Amino acid sequence: KVAVLGGGPAGMEAAIVLAKRQFDVTLFEATDKLGGTMNLAAIPPHKELLGEFVETMAAQVEEAGVQVVYNTKATPEDLKEAGFEAIFMAVGGQPIVPNLPSIDQAITAESVLKGEHDLHDQKIVIIGGGVTGLETAETLAKDNQVTVIEMANQVGTTLYASYRGVLLKEMHDMGITIKTEHRLTHIEDHQVYTKHGDEDVAFEADTVVLAMGVKPKREALEDFEKVFDQVILLGDTDHPGQIREALHSAYDRAFVF
């Protein structure tokens, strides 16, 4: 009898594989729907098919006979009392927020994609030129003037080359500015300050959006390890990465468990 914590791609994949292998599987999801961050990833332009992928995986979860409990953050004590013998933890990651002066003035890309902010006719600076940063920029550019700042010498390095080229052309056509090799130093008085080589550079910003990646969400890990001998980490909870990597790791660990 095993519990899977988190209904994102890794959690769903592990639950499906475990159920097919005849384990008694219950998946606990903290919200009212499956999909995790894939639901946010489906929001930017041209990513609608990810929504269909979530629906497909949810159907597979049901077909496999996995019991799904929504709106629940299961505790180690409750799961132990209910007779669970192992925990697969796939509760995702949390946005990286660097410890820099006035960083509390910024918002996260995740909160933007969730629709928590009404952003129109603003100068927006996005910190981070990974997939999330670029797609958030594309989402906001219709109604705002957007600049993306990236510390490395390229943006979108994890994207397939063909898609990356199309995306960058679209962003150029939308008037999005991309600045590479700029390292964020601090935010102050509607200004974003960076280092570009030895040069100090300032960008005017009504809103600053952080898209600097995620770190594993492991606040409850120690509590679960005190109660259960077997706690297996999946997806971003184990190692932040792309959806395909989360699926692969979940399949592998559920298959050999």
N, C-alpha and C positions, 0 to 999 in steps of 0.2 A: 504494500500500500504506500504510494508515493504522492507527495504534494509538489505541484509546480507553482511557483510564485511569480506572477507576471504573465500577461497575455499578449506580449509583443511577439515578433517573429520567432525569437529563440524559444520563448516559453511555449508557444503553440506547436512548433516543430518537435520539441522534446516530448510534449504531451501526446502528440500523434504517434510518434515512434514507440514510446513506452506502452501506450494502449494496444498497439498492434502486437506488441510482444507479451501481451496478456497481463501486464501490471494493472492494478486497481489505481487509476489516476484521477486526481482532482486538481483542477487548475483554479487558482485564486487570483482574481483580477481586482485591482483597487478601484477601477472606474466602472462605468456602466457599459463598456464595449471592449471588444478585443481589437488588437492591432498595435497598441503602444504608439511609438513615435512614427510608425508607418502612416498613421492617420494624419500626422502633420506633414510628412514627406509627400503626401498625395495632394497637398494644397497648391504648391507652385505650378505655374503654367506647364503643360505637357506631361504632368506626372499623374494624371487621373487614373491610369491603369493600376497604380499602386493600390487604389481603393478597391478595385476588382480583385487584386491579389489578396487583400485582407479578407474579403468576402469568401474567396476560395478556401483560404486556410481555415477560416471559421467554420465553413461547411465540413471540411475534413476533420476538424476537432469533434464536431457533433457526430459525424459518421463513424469515427473511431470509438465512440462511446465514452468520451471523456466528460466527466461531470464538471461544469463550470460554475463557480461561485463568484458573482459580481459584487462590486462595491464593498470589498472586504480586504483588510490588511490582516492576514492571519498571524497570530503570535506563536512562538515556539511552544508555549505551554498548552495552548488550545490544540495545536496539531498533535502534540505528543499524547494528550488525553484522548484524542479521537483515533489513536492507533496508527498514525503515520510512522513509517520506518525510515524514510529518506526524504530529503528536500532538494529540489532543483530550483535554484534561485536565479530568476531572470527578471529582476525588477528594474533593469535598465541603468542609465547613467544620468548624471546631472550636469548642467552647463558649467564650463570652466569660467570662473570669474577671478581674474588676477588681482593680487593684493597691491593695487596702485592708488595713488591719491585721487579722491573724488570718483572712484569707480562706481560708487552707489548712484551716480547720476545716470548711468547707462541702464538699458533694458536688454533682455536676451532675445535672440532670434526665435527661440521656442515660444516665448510669450507673444511675439509678433504674429507668428503663424497660428497661434491659438485665437487670435482676434481680440487680445486684451487691450490693444491700444488703437486709438483712432488717429491715424497718421495721414495728413493731407497737406499739400503745399508747404512741405518742410525740406530743409537741407538735412539729409540723413547720412551719417557716416557709419558704415558697417565694418567692424573689426574682425577680420578673418575671411580669407578667400578660398575656403574649402567648399564642399558641395552645399552645405547649409547656408553659408554666407552668400554664395552666388545666387542660389535660388530664392533666398530672402530678398536680395537686391532686385531680382527680376519681379518679384511679387510687389515690391513697394514702388518700383520705378514709374508705374502708370500715373501716380498722383504726387510724386515727390522727386526732388533732385538727389540722386544717390551716388555716393562715393564708397568704393570698397578698398580697404587698406589691408595689405597682406605683408607679413614679415619675410616670407621666402621670395625667391625670384620669379615664381610662377603661381598662378591660381588654378584651382580645380585639378590638381595633379592626380587625384584618385579616379577621375572620370575616364571613361573610354575616350580615346583620342577623337573619334568621329563626332561623338556627342559634345565633347568639350569645345571643338571648333565651332559647331553650330550654336552652342550656348553663348560663347564669347562674341560671335558675330551679332546675335540677337541683342546682347547687352550693349554692344557698341551702338547699334541702331536705335536703342532706347535712350541713349544719352548717358548711360552709366559710366562713371569714371573709375578706373582701376589703377591703384598705386601699389606697386610691389617694392619689396626691400625697405619697407617702412615699419619700424618697431614702435608700438605704442608705449609712451612714457607716462602720460597722465591726461586727465580731462579737467578743464577749468573754464568757467564762464562761457559756455557754449562754444568752446574751442577744444579740438582734439589735437594733442601734441605728440609728435613722433620724432624718431631719429632716422634719418636717411643718410647712411654713412656717418660722416662727422657733422652733418647739417641738422639743425633743429627746424622742424616744419610744423606749421599749425594749419588745421582745417576747420573752417566754420561749420558748426553743427547745431541744429535745433534739437536733434535726437541722435544718441549714439546707441548702436545695436551691437551686442557682443555675439559673435559666432565663432568662438575660438575652440570649438570641440567640446567633448564631454569627458567626464571622469567617472569611474565606476561608482555606483551607489551601493555602499556596503555598510551603512550605519548599523544595520541589524545583524550583520554576519556573525559577530562574536556571540551574540545572544543565542542564535540558532546552533552554533557549533558547541555551545555548552550543553545543549539538550540532545542534539542528534550526532551520531557518529559519522553519518554520511550527508554532507552538504555540498552539492555540486553547483559551481557557478557557470552561468551561460551568458552569451551575448555581451552586451555592454557592461554587465555586472562583472564579467570576467575580464574582458579586454575590449575597449571601444573600437568599433570598426564599421564596415558597411553591412547592409542587410544580408548580402550573400555570405559574408563571413559569420554572421550570427547564426544563419541557417545551417551552415556546414558544421560549426562547433556543436550546436545543439543536437544535430543528427548523430554525430560521432559519439558524443558522450551518452546519449540516451541508448544508442545501439549497443555499446559495450558494457553498460551498467549491469 
